């Protein structure tokens, strides 16, 4: 059965790339991602446990539904030609708003400065600091009770971090547009504020991807700039290589330190295999044990929890009443990702990453996987279509961000469950402004 599903997924992948030969078209990348996942999982390297036929079926069902939603968005229109013309007017970054949001971000993450000070004043190594921050988030670090306050963490979670994840890619785009070093320094500052607070490696990967993928999306502009000024090409080349090497080196060092803390050491491929195929096996386990949770499907609240959580937090602040019902179930399911630790092979424990399909399954079982995968494909197509048709800085930001944070991290979970990952796509409207007809003529 697995072979049949892999062949079917291969056909879907070929179909997507025959329809659009662009390497990074979302339908092609999504289907290719699952194809590679299925092929690697079928080999069961390092004695990883077998994945059931039912989970393979869920995966190909998601791929089919994603492709359907992706192509429906290309066919169906909900607006008039006049509205389309208004929406297609190019946008540019409002520098004044950019700096206002930057100051707001730096103020909103004040708790990070205190946490960083504690880590270094106590002389903690990377592993100990990581464990301390993990306990602080769950309220188990009594020594940080006076520092990691509820108000500070909410300001950080609902304002500071969403702005931080918005401003990092915006700063990278501003750098590619102006070649001013100040924007690279802002990226490094925001990176350090986030990274030194918990030593999580994900922010490193995001920044590498942003620098690389935005360079791909802006390659025509960069090539024109390089032809006009040879120094530009050299400057971009050296800076990009230096930043990528620095971030990759930091990633490797942090990985080594954290591996030593738990007494495990893996080869690069073994680490890769456990990380990417482990999420497929954990999906298999969580779906198989769904009935043991005794929870009804959450009707979209799990998948879109990151979008709606700030509203429930505001409601709690006003009424003092905790959310209950379906939102509480969704919150439990999201929190359980980290708390649910199982063996995916005879000697390797795994948790957290269950792929985007598990959140879709939580919201509606098989029907949830179909409907939400279609919505996922629809949204991907919308961002991609605007980038291909308009190609302004806003469409480049939106497509690049969605591609790097959502499509490329399908193995983790659907990142709309995480507030700081999904809200930049909502907040971005406050940092862009439409270019007037007069300005467009002058350009």
ABEGO torsion letter per residue (X at the ends): XAAAAAAAAAAAAAAAAAABABAABAAAAAAAAAAAAAAAAAAGBGGBBBBBAAAAAAAAAAAAAAAAAAAAAAABBABBAAAAAAAABBBBBBAAAAAAAAAAAAAAAAAAAAAAAAAAAAGBBAAAAAAAAAAAAAGABAAAAAABBAAAAAAAAAAAAAAAAAAAAAAAAAAAAAGBAAAAAAAAAAAAAAAAAAGBAAAAAAAAAAAAAAAAAAAAAAAAAAAABAAAAAAAAAAAAAAAAAAAAAAAAAAAAAAAAAGBBBBAAAAAAAAAAAAAAAAAAAAAAAAAAGBBBAGGAAAAAAAAAAAAAAAAAAAGBBBBEAAAAAAAAAAAAAABBBBABAABBBBGBAEAAAAAAAAAEAAAAAAAAAAAAAAAAAAAAAAAAAGBAAAAAAAAAAAAAAAAAAABBBAAABAAAAAAAAAAAAABBBBBAAAAAAX
